[in-house]
Amino acid sequence: MPSAPARVVSVPVNQIREITQAAWAAPDSIVLSIGEPAFPVARHVLEAGISALDRDDTNYTPNAGIGPVRAAFAARFAHLSGVDDDPSRVFVVAGAQQGLHLALSTLISAGDEVLIPDPGYPTFTMTVGLLGGVSVPYPLVPHHGFQPRVDDLQQLVTPRTRVLMLNSPSNPLGSVFDHDLTRELVRFAHQNDLWIISDECYEAFTYDVPHVSPARFDAGGPEAVPEAVEARVITSLTLSKTYGLTGLRIGALVTPPGMETVLNNVMEATVSCVSATSQYAGLAALTGPQDYVSTALDHYRSNRDAATAVLDGLGIDYLDARGAFYLWANLSHATGGDVRTWTRTFLAERGVALAPGTAFGSMGEGWVRIALCGRTEELVEGLSRLPAPPLHD
């Protein structure tokens, strides 16, 4: 049998899926390793999808999506970012992951470099490698609150660097970029002739701090930096987390002017278009009652507070979560320098699945990501089984 290309064979295992699938196979496990919202989908969203099926609205749609859906995404983006984008620059995609693949497919060639946060979401690196690019991790470290530093980024730029990946609110960290840092990062990208792909999948969930979109500071934005002669920010949105529609696979890319034709062509060559049923359900989510979002936000905040109370009681260090629905906790006192193996052992012995920090890059060694989106009782019980540092035993 012919062998697969090296760029395919070298795509690493997603350690989040690895531990989660092991937990699903083990009866009565408490699964805190995956970001799956626990609430039922809002009824009006389900009914919109059902209505589309009832009227047999199951044909192809335009590559970029149904007009009203694109307009609804554009309206949401304008509300969140202050950037009034034309719906013609919104591309409806099969979830944020397909959107990431679509964006990178249009921006990089074999050997091109992409600056990736470390710790950062694993499919950033996986997708770059699958496309023949080179991931260059930029460090996010505890003593700087796991925030990017322009000095670190500048040292990594080479003539092959094409893209800067940003993610705020962060998965896995729960960190959020403030106004000044976001502006500084956009300015750095323009100074170095880089594209920005801004993953804003958790934009609806921040706690006592605002979400700031890099597009605010891009050309055409309300606070464009002086260096922004032409737009360079591509924004990734999704309905998976905001409305609990993880299985419907629907999101959007908000793109700069001039990319419409090439993105249409690449979309045709990958998935052609997103399911019409998912698009009509997504339209209902975007334009209908927003109770789901406010209820989810309150639940995630409450779970964050419950989880940190347990960790405080055990004396376990963690990063204060300001967004998304994850808590980043330091278990280096227990992991022996191999957190991936430790999470498997902890699952086998204590029945709790946590995502190992190395799923998100080498800087995650000794740390774990805790999902805050499930039932409070399971979250508290699972975390109560964690080993305390020696001084707190």
ABEGO torsion letter per residue (X at the ends): XBBBBAAAAABBBBAAAAAAAAAAABBGBBBAABBBBABBBBAAAAAAAAAAAAAGBABBBBAAEBAAAAAAAAAAAAAAAGBBBBAAABBBBBEAAAAAAAAAAAABBBGBBBBBBOBBBAAAAAAAAAAGBBBBBBBBBAAAGGBBBAAAAAAABBAABABBBBBOBBOAAGBBBBAAAAAAAAAAAAAAGBBBBBBAAAAABBBGBBBBBAAAABBGBAABBAABABBABBBBBBAAAAAGAAAAGBBBBBBBBGAAAAAAAAAAAAAGBBBAAAAAAAAAAAABBAAAAAAAAAAAAAAAAAAAAAAAAAGBBBBBBABEBBBBBBAAAAAGGBAAAAAAAAAAAAGBBBBBAAAAEAAABGBBBBBAABBAAAAAAAAAABBBBAAAX
